[in-house]
Amino acid sequence: MSRRAIADAPRRGPGGRPGALRLGFSLTPGLRVGLYGGSFNPAHAGHAHVAETARERLRLDRVIWLVSPQNPLKTSAETASLAARLAGARRVARGPSMIVADAESRLGTRYTIDTIRALKARFPGVKFVWIMGADGLAEFHRWRGWTEIFREVPVAVIARPGVSLKSRFSPAARRFARFRRPAAALPGAQPPAWAYLTAPLHFHSSTDLRRAAAAS
């Protein structure tokens, strides 16, 4: 089924009840699904590299790009509109396994921990994994409910340039050091469980792209 067909299909709630909240995608029990959240302000090839690395190394069936309505750690003045960021993410997220969604906006969740819990409740039996770049792990202790996130779903961290040491010695990495697992074992693992995936580094950065746009 195409991404447009998935988005346009009628949604049913628990027990098949009609009228449930439309999220733009449907998942069946047993699927291995990566949740890749962020502002994507703007989305770029580095984001696609993280998503594709996670898909290949973890053997995921889907990667859902959760485009945040507004990052609580950033100001709205420095963030493009949700529509613009969704459109940008769709341009770089290639292939049928990549799904770009505004699920947080539709769910009305602001924080990652609430989004994860809502998706787990809506799609029981799906093997979710949270995906982030190593730059995200370096700042993860600033997220609301960050320890609870580790206890809700396995976490995959993809290497990013310039933050290797900072991320590996971050408060989150130290706190959950004994729960590191091989990447292949991550989907379906009992949390807390996380893996650090090394890969060829991709040097695109949203910050650099915004600076370049401002200077042009």
N, C-alpha and C positions, 0 to 999 in steps of 0.2 A: 504494500500500500504506500502511495506517495505521501510526503509530508503534508501536502495540501489536503489530501483525502483524510489523513489522520486528524488534522486540525478541524475539518468540517464535519467529521462524523459526530452523530449525537452521543451525548455522554449520559451514563447512568451511574447512580450512586450505589452504596452497599445494597446487595440483594437485588440489583437490577432496577432500582427505582429511577424513573425519569426525572429530569429537571435538576440533576446535580451540577455542581460548578464545572464549567468547561475550562480545561487547562491547556488545550491545544495538542494533547498527546494522550495515548492510551498504552498501558503496560500490563503484561500478563505475568502471573506468578512464575518464578524460575528464571526470568530474564536477569542478566547481569548488566546493571545500569550505573554509569558514572554520572554524578551530579557535579557540574562544573559551574560554580557561581562566581559572579563578579560584576563590576560596573561596565567593563568592556567599553572604556571611554577614551579613545575608540578601540574597537576590536582590531586585531592585526594578526599577522602570520605567526607571531610568537604564541598567541593564544591557541591558534589552530595546531601548532606544534605540540603544546601541552596536552590538548584534547586527544590528538591522534596518538601520541606516545602512550597515554593512559589506555586508550582503546586497544592498541596492539599488545602492549605488555601484560595487561590484565585480562585480555580476551573478552572485552565487553561487547554486549549486543547493541547497546545504545550509549551515547553520551548526550546528556541534556544540558545545554547552556542556559543557566538560570540568570537572565539579565536582570540585575537589581533595579527596582524603581529609583532608589536613592541609597547609596552607601552611607550608613550612619557615621562613618569616620571621615567623610568628605562633605564639603559644602555643595549646595545646589548650584552655586555660582560657577563652580569649576566642572560641572557635570552636564553633558549634553542631554537633550530630551530622551525619554525612554524610546520613543519611536525611532529616533535617529540611531540610537545605540543598538536596537534590535535589527534595524536594516543593515548596519555595519557588521554585526555578528553573522547575519545570514550570508553576507558576501564572502566571508572567510571560512565559514563552517561548511566544508564540502563533504558530500556523500550522504547516502541514505541513513547511515548510523548516527549522524549528527542532527540533533533537534534543538533549535533555538526557541526559547519560550519565555513568556512574561508571567510565569506561574506565580511568582511572589506577588505581583500586582493583582492577579486574579484571586489568590488566596487571602490577600490582605495581610501578609506577614512582612515584617520589617527585618527580623533577625534570622540568621541562618539556622539556628537551633530550632526555631518555630517552623521554618519551612521544611526541614528534614522530618520533623515529627509529623507534620501534616501529610507529607508524601508517603511516609511509611504507613500511616493509618489508611490512606486512600488506596494504596497498592500493596496489600499484604502479600508476602511471599516473593516480592521482588528483592533481588540481592543488590542493594544500593552500596555505592562507594563514593565518598566525597573526594573530589579532585581539586588540587591546588598547585600552583607553582611554589617553588622554594621561597620566593619573596613573600608569599602569603604565610608560610610557616614561621618566618622570622618575626612577623607581627601578630601571629595567631592569638597570643595571650591577651591582646587588646580586644578581641571579639567577645561579645556578650555570650556567656554560656560555653566558652571554648572547651572546658573539660567535659561538659555534657555532650558536646558534639563528638568527641573521641569515644564516648561510651554509647552513642547511638548508632554510629556506622563506622566501618573501616575507612581509613584515610590514606589516599595515595598522594605523595608529594613528588613533583617532577622538578628536576634540576633546572635552575635558571642562572644566567650569568651574574657574577658579582656578589652573590649572597650565600655561597655554599657553606662557608664556615659559620656565618651569622645564623643561618637557618638550622644547621646541625647542632648548634649549641644554644639555640633559643630556649626560652622557658618551656615551651610546649614539647620540644624534642627531648629535653632533659626530664620533664615530668613523666613522659610515657616511653622512656628509653627501653624499658624491658619488654615492651609490647611490639617491637619491630618484628615484621614477618617477611618472608619471601613474597615478591610481587604476585607470583602465580597463585598463591594461597589466599590472597586478600579478599576477593569477592566471596561472600558467604561465610567469612571468618567471624567468629564471635568477638565483637568489640569489647574493650579497646584493642585495636590492631591497626598498624600503619606500616607503610613501606616508603622508602626513599628511592626513586627511580632515576638513575643516572642515564643520560642520553646526550647526543650531540647538542650543544647549546645553540639557542636561537636568540639573537641579540635585539630583536624588535622590542620596543617599550612604548606603552601608552603615554607615559610622561614625556618621552622624547618627541613623540608624534604631536602632542599638544603644544610643546614648545616651538617646534618647527612651524606649526600652523599659525601660532601667534606672531612669529617673527616674519612670516611671509606677507 
